[in-house]
């Protein structure tokens, strides 16, 4: 059966890269719809109909279950859906699939939120008007990210990849956030296994292609006050 292109709603961030890398890895055709989060595209009614939590990425698969179209939001759910759809990268055995799910949830509930907060308080909050330079918040999230990378380094001491000796959607989910370790004020000097894995995964052609998707759109919100207001102001 021919697969019609999947519609990818995307902006070049670590969460967006999960979906773009996955679609490249799975070899699925897709067309990209940019969701400019700095301009507020994520709050438009047409996007909220697909992703009610106003977060990208999201996908619409015209060849969903039973051949009917389906929309999927939340990056982890997208990865799990695509793994089930294609039978790839979800783990070769049931035990492996459990390991993949564990590390995918570890990223979704741990590394992603903590690294995101580290980026916010270390980079963006001090550049706001007025500045919010909060030593406690900076230390808290920097330390928690360091702890999480220590956990990951120990896991990668035992295996080539995160969930075992096979590449999976868990690696796709984690790599984008971990690749930004410098912006999170981390070090790899004491994490040789993490450094090895970052280079190994980062050399994959699909990872290179997914990371490069609209890379020219990736900006520094520290220099864009309007984008800061859109992203960080309270909304009902």
N, C-alpha and C positions, 0 to 999 in steps of 0.2 A: 504494500500500500504506500502510495506517495504521501509524504508528510508536507502539508501546506506550511508556509512560514509561520512561526510563532511570533506574536507581537510582544516585544520586550519594552517595558516602560522603565527608563534608565537614566541615571546620572552618574558620572565617574567618581564614585566613592567606594570605600571598602565593601559596603553592603551591595552596591550596584555591581561591583566586580564579581561577586559570588555568582550572580545570574549570567553575566556575560561570559565568564570563564566556563561555567557549566555548559552553556549552549555550544560553545566552541569545543569543549571536551566531548560532549555527546554527539557532535557532528550534526546537529539539528539546524535546519534553515531558520533564520529569524530576520525580522526587520525591527529597527530600533526607533522608538519614539522618545525623544528627550523630555525629561521632566526636570525643568530648571528649578531646583529647590531654593536657590537664592532669590529667584523671582516670584516664588509662591505657586508654581504650577501644581504642586502636590495638593493644593487646596481647591483646585477647580472641580466643579461638580462631575465632569466627565471622567476625571481620574478617581475621584472618591467612589464612583460607581464600581470601579475595579478594585480599589484599595481603600476601604473605608477608614483605615487608621492613618490616612494621609502620609504614608511612607512608601518610598520606592526601594527596591524594584518590585514590579508586578509583571505577570505575563498573562496573555490570553492565547490559549492553544485552540485553534479551530478544529483540531482532531483530538478532542478530549475523550473521556470514557464513553463507550458506546457510540463513538463517532460524533458526539455533540460537542460544541464549543464549551470551554471552561476557562474561567479566570482564576488565578491563584495569586494571593499576596502573601507577604512574609517570606524572606529569603530562604529560611530553613525549609519551609513547606514547599517552596519552588524546587529546591534541590531534591527533596524526598520524592516529590511528584515525578520529576524527570528521571530519577533513578528507577522508580517503579515502571514508568512508561517504556523505558528502553532496556531495562534489565542490566544496566551498566553502573559501575562505580558505587553500588550500594553494599558491597561485600559479597564474597563468593559463597559463604555458608551462613546458616542462621546465627551461629555464634559471632561470626564476623559482622553481620548486619546489626547485631546488638551493640557491638563495639563502635561501629560507625555512628549509630544513633546516640550513644553516650557522648562521644566527642563532638558531634554536631550540637547537641544540647549544651555541652560545656561552652562552646563558642557562643551560642545564641543567648544563654543566660549569664555567662561569665565574661569571657574575653571581650566580646563586642561591646556590651554596655560599659564595662570598666575602662577599656581603651578609649571609647567614645568620651567618657567623662574626663579621662586624662587629657585628651586633646582639647576639650572645652576649657578646662580650668588652667592648663599650662599655656595654651596658645591664644584662645579667643577671649576668655573673660578678662585678662589683663589689658586687652586692646579695645575693650568696649568703652563707651562714653556714658557715664564716668567709668574709669577702670575698676575692675573687680579682681584685684590681685589678692587671692585668699590662700595664705600658706597652708592652712590646715587641709583644705580641699586638694591643693596641689600634692601635698605629701601623701594624703590618703590614697588617691587614685594612682599616683606614680608607684607607691608601694604595693598596691593590690595587683597592678599590672605586672610588676616584677615577680610577685609570688606566682601568678598564673603562668608566666613564661618559665619559671622554674619547674612547675608541674609538667609543662609541655616538654621541656628539655629532658626531664627524667624519662618520660614516655618514649621520646625519640632516641634515647640511649638503647632501648630494648628493640625498637622496630625501625624499619626504613621510613615508614609513613605513620601518620598519627594513630590510626586504628589498627595497625598491624603491618605486615610486609606486603601491602597492596595499597594502591592509590585509590582514594575514595572521595565522596562528596564532603567528608569531614575535612580533608586537606583543602579542598576548594573553598570551604567556608572560612577556614582559619587563616589561610595564606595572606589574603588582602590586608587584614588588620595587622598581622604579625610583620608584614613587610614594611610597615610604617613605625617600626620600633624606635627609630631615632626621634621622631616627633613626640613620642610618648616618654622621652628622656630615659630610655633604657640602654643597657649594654649587652652585647653578645660575648664579651670577653670570657665570661664564666658559663656560657651556654653553647658549647661547641656543637652539640647535636642539633639545636635549633638553627644555628648558623648554617650547618650542612643541609638541613631540610629546606630552609628558605632558598638557598641557591639551587638545590635539586628541583624543587617544584617550580621556581621562577624561570627555569630554563625550558620548561615544557612549551612547545609551540602554541598550544591552546591557551595557556596561561598568559603568554606574551601577547597573543591576539586579544584576549578578553580584557587584559589590563590596558591595552592601547586604545580600546574603543572610545572615541571622542575624548582622548586624553587632553586635547587642546582646550577643552571646556573646563578643565579642573583649575579652579582659582583659589586664591587666598582670601577667605572671608574676613581676615583681620583688616584688610584694606577697603572693605565694602560695607559701609554703615547701613545701607538699605538692606543688604542681604542679612546682616546681623539682626536687624529688626524683624525681618521675615522669619528667620530661623529660631531666634531666641526669645522673642516677645511672647507674652502670655496670650493664648487664644482660647475662646470659649469652645 
